Amino acid sequence: DTAVSQTPKYLVTQMGNDKSIKCEQNLGHDTMYWYKQDSKKFLKIMFSYNNKELIINETVPNRFSPKSPDKAHLNLHINSLELGDSAVYFCASSQDIGGGKNTGELFFGEGSRLTVL
Amino acid sequence: AQRVTQPEKLLSVFKGAPVELKCNYSYSGSPELFWYVQYSRQRLQLLLRHISRESIKGFTADLNKGETSFHLKKPFAQEEDSAMYYCALSPTGTASKLTFGTGTRLQVTL
């Protein structure tokens, strides 16, 4: 009965490779997010999708491309991986309560630790 | 632009001692403030939000607009409180624009 699930949990890869992280939520939420947590535990939003539409795209290199095939899924594809991409990537979701607002509560996945060698 | 500052990376207290995790913010409007917590091997989850004025697991937080602070307090720390705590701000009360602080690790020792 996992609410927000991400795969894989751990990913070790070489510089220059392309990799994807998948995220699925079974909460029926309308909005999904990708956050990046760096080595200093700083948590920063990367993208936000509402009903498959991109609504937030922070200053992220275009090597990062999110894809939302439906509102329950938000995948993150990263091209040409660099050392600085090593981090823990968190997927999250939230529920709309109408009028473009939501409760302010994010439901997070367990995180995917990406290590680029 | 909004900013959230948590000045302490690590806060170590003894069991039974009072706890205060500091959070300051900068935002020109009326924000909503939240505390999120990540226990060891668990997901990051919402602990409390200022608008609810609730006490969760003995923790409370009061929004002080004059000092632009939202410190998290607990009168008597327990071992199970050891975790990473993040303060977060939303300018519109929506999770879509949550800005997190850098987090404070709380360590409760015997």
Boltz contact constraints between the chains, C-beta under 6 A:
constraints:
  - contact:
      token1: [A, 41]
      token2: [B, 103]
      max_distance: 6.0
  - contact:
      token1: [A, 42]
      token2: [B, 102]
      max_distance: 6.0
  - contact:
      token1: [A, 43]
      token2: [B, 100]
      max_distance: 6.0
  - contact:
      token1: [A, 48]
      token2: [B, 96]
      max_distance: 6.0
  - contact:
      token1: [A, 94]
      token2: [B, 95]
      max_distance: 6.0
  - contact:
      token1: [A, 101]
      token2: [B, 94]
      max_distance: 6.0
  - contact:
      token1: [A, 102]
      token2: [B, 94]
      max_distance: 6.0
  - contact:
      token1: [A, 102]
      token2: [B, 95]
      max_distance: 6.0
  - contact:
      token1: [A, 104]
      token2: [B, 32]
      max_distance: 6.0
  - contact:
      token1: [A, 104]
      token2: [B, 90]
      max_distance: 6.0
  - contact:
      token1: [A, 104]
      token2: [B, 93]
      max_distance: 6.0
  - contact:
      token1: [A, 104]
      token2: [B, 95]
      max_distance: 6.0
  - contact:
      token1: [A, 105]
      token2: [B, 46]
      max_distance: 6.0
  - contact:
      token1: [A, 106]
      token2: [B, 95]
      max_distance: 6.0
  - contact:
      token1: [A, 108]
      token2: [B, 43]
      max_distance: 6.0
  - contact:
      token1: [A, 108]
      token2: [B, 44]
      max_distance: 6.0
  - contact:
      token1: [A, 110]
      token2: [B, 43]
      max_distance: 6.0
